[in-house]
Amino acid sequence: MKSIEKVNTLIESLPYIKEFSGKTIVVKYGGHAMTDEALRLSFAKDMALLKLVGINPVVVHGGGPQIGDLLEQLGIKSEFVDGLRVTDSATMEIVEMVLVGKVNKEIVNNIHIAGGKAVGISGKDAGLLTAGKLYHEENGEKLDIGLVGSVERVNPEIIRVLEEDKFIPVIAPIGADINGITYNINADIAAGKIAEALQAEKLILLTDIQGVMINGSLMSSIKSTDAADYIKSGEISGGMIPKVNCCIEAVKSGVKKAHIIDGRVEHAALLEIFTDKGVGTQII
């Protein structure tokens, strides 16, 4: 009976609700989960539910497809280096406009529709993210990829205030340096650094694949040292590199667990948090 299955699912989730109640979970939201209408709504419901059962979700979002679409319409070519968008001043204006002005507010609105309370901010608000210029290293040389930023410092005060007032923070990964120059920060990197600053219970990255694939097989769990070796050997490459690296840094810096999961699956975040098997790849 379906009703019994629902009850069993609820019972299975009880120890996890108890374990994570009052704890912070940072969720990087991006990829297909942001562009499919059903997935957008299911994600919003997931975040609202987490807050209602006493867990504190912090959402850090990307918006690559939306940025790419507008850049294409404007005739501006997109270029990537190891998953990082090369960002000149014209591109930076589009990135900030799309992430802060459009995508962020859509996510906030969806959470409100789902019954939650969310507040949208960027890394510029209350000095949340102090950025620095990020150079791409290749063959021992530093390559200038424009206004792409690293996270130099995180001031989590505004997140704590929002959590205490029962709001879900929704964060666009845009930051400024000490001179006020605006930088585009990879959302995975921003999520990892925010999770470190909050000493989060979990860091969850939603992706467009099942998790970390090695030789065609899904790795359910990887030690951080092994993950670093896979990057060096090229078995982990492209856009997966910043995701895995931020997970490695997060667990080394005090985050309890980091997960890379398939955001194309409805309620993927809840499946990871509230079920015995979980989904995707765990970095330990």
N, C-alpha and C positions, 0 to 999 in steps of 0.2 A: 504494500500500500504506500502511495506517495506521502500520505500524512505521517506514517511511521518513519519514512526516510528523512522527512524534514525534522522530526523530533530527534532522531539519531544524530543528524548533522548539528543541531543545536547543542546536544549533550556533548558531542566531540569538541565543540568550540569552548565550552565552559572553562576548562583548565587554562586555556590560552587567554581568555578574557581576564581571568584572575591574575595570571602571570604578568600580563602587559598593562593592566589597569594603572593609570597614572604615569605611564612611560611614554616617551616620545619616539615616534617612528617617522623617519624622513623618506618621502616617496618622490623619486624623480619620475615625472610624467611626460612622456613624449611618444614619438612614432605613430604607428597606425591607431593606437588607442585614442589619439587626439583628433583623428580625421574621420573615423567611423562614428556615425551618430549613435548607434546602440552602445558602442563601447564608451563613448563620452558620457552617456547617461549612467551606465553601470559604474564607471569610475567615480562619478560624483556621489552616487548612492553608497559606494564603499567607504568613501571618506566621511560622509555624514554618519554612517553606522559606527565607524571606529570612534568618532567623537562621542556619540551617544552612549557607548558602552564604557566610556571612561579612558579611552586611549587618545593620545595627542598626535594626530597626523600633521606633518608639515609637508606641503606640496611645493616642489621646485620643478618648474615646467620648462620644456623646450618649445620649439615652434618652427623647426627646420622646414617642413613642407610648406607651411604658410608663408614663411619668409621667401623661400624659393619661388613660389607661385607669383608673389608680387614683384620680385626682382625680374622674373621672366617677362611679366607684363610691361615692365619699365625698360626692358632691353638691357638689363645689367646681368652679365654672365656670372654664375656661381662657380667658385673654385674651392676645392677642399684639399687639405694636407693632413693625412692620418686622421680623418674624421673631423678636423677643425676647419671652420669656414674662414677663408681668407677675407679680411674685412677692411676695406678702405673707408674713407669718410662718408662717401655717398651710401655705401652699403650699411654703415653703422646707423645712419639716420633711419633707414628702412627697418633694420633689425629692432631698434628701440621702439619705433612706432608700432610694429606688428606685435612684438612680445608684450610690451607694457600697455599699449592702448587698445589692443584687440584681443589677443589670445588670453591674457591674464583675466580680463573682465568676463570673457565667455566662460572660463572655468569657474570663477566666483559665482556667476549667475546660475550655472548648472548645479553647483552645490546648494545654493539657496532653493532651487526648484526641488532638489532631493530632500529637503528638510533640514539641511545644515546651516551653519552660520560661518561665512568665510570673509576674509579681508584680503584684497590684492595689493601687493607691494612689489617694489623692485629692490635690488641690492643697494640702490642709492638712498632709500628711505631710512632715516635715523642712523645712517652710516653702517648699515648692515654688512655690506661687502666693500672693503677697500681693495681696489684692483691694482695690479701692476702689469706692465707689458709682458706678454708671453712670446718668447721666441721658439720656433720649431728647430730642434736639433737634428741634423742629418749629416752623417759621415764626419762627425766631430765639428761641424760648422753650424753657426746660428743663422737661421733664415728668418727674415722679417715677414710676418704674415699679417701685418696691419694692426688694426685696433682690436686684437684678440687679447683678452686679459687672463692673468692668473689671479688667484685669490691670495692677497697678502695678509688680510686680517678679517676676522668675522666678529661683529659685535651683536650677539644674540639677544640683546635686551628687548628689542621690539617684538621678537618672537615669543619670549617669555611673557610679556605683557598681554599679548593676544591670546596665548594659551590659558593664562589665568582668568581671562574674561570670556572663556569658552568659545573663542573664535578659532577657525582653521586658517593659518597663514598660507597664502598662495603667492609664491615668489617668482618673479621674472629675473633671470640671471644676467642682469645688467649692473655693472658697478662703475665707480669712478675712482681715479687715483687721488693722491693728496693735492694735485693741482687742478682737480675738477675735470680731467679728461675722461670721457666715457669709453668703456670697453665692453665688448661682447665676450661673455664668459661661457664656456661650454657648460651646459646644464648638468651634465654628469659630475664635472669637477666641482661646480658650485654646490650641488647636493651633498657630495662627499665632505667638503669642508664645513658646510653647515651642520651635518651630522656629527662631525668631530667636535665642533664648538659646543654643541648641545649634549655631547656624550650620549647620543641616541641609543636606544635599545636595538634598533635595526635601521639599516639603509637598504632601500629597495629601489632598484632601477628597472623600469619597464622598458622592454625592447621589442623589436620586431622579429626576433627569433626565439627558439625555445629556451636558450641559455647559452652557456659556453660550449661550443662544439669542438671536439678534438678527434681528428680522423673520422669524421662523420657521426660520432657518437656524443650524446648529451652527457656532460659531466655534472652529476648531481652535487658534488662537493669537490673543491680544489683547495689545497693549501696555498697560502699566499706566495711561498717560495717557488712552488711548482708553476703557479700562474705567471710569475715573472720569467721563468725559464721558457714557457710557451710563447711569450711575447718575443723574447730574444731569438727563438728558433723560427719565428714567423707563423707558427701554428695558430696564434691569436694575432689578428691583423686588422687594418683599417679602422672603422668606427668602433670596433670592440676594444681597441687599445685604451682609449681614455676611460671607458667604462670599467675595465678590469683594474687599471691603475688606481682609479679613485676608490675602488673597493679595497684594494691592497692597503692603500694609505689609511683608509678609514678604520679598518680592523687593527692596524698597527697603532693607531692613535686613540683607541679606547672605545670605538663603536663595537657593540657586542657581536653583531653578525651583519654581513652584507650579502645581498642577493641580487642576481640578475635573472629576471623572469620574463615570460612571454606576455606582453601587454595585449596581444591579439585575442587572448582568452578572456571571456567575460569573467569579471570578479577575480582576476588573477591575484590581486593584492590580498583579498580575503582568503583565497585558497592557500596562499603562502603563510599567512599569519595564523589562521584558525584551524588548519587541518594537520593531521599527523604526518602525511607524506610531504606536504609542501609542493612547490613547483620550481622549475628552473635550476639555477646553479647557485650554490652557497660558497662564498669565499671565507675560509677560516684561517 
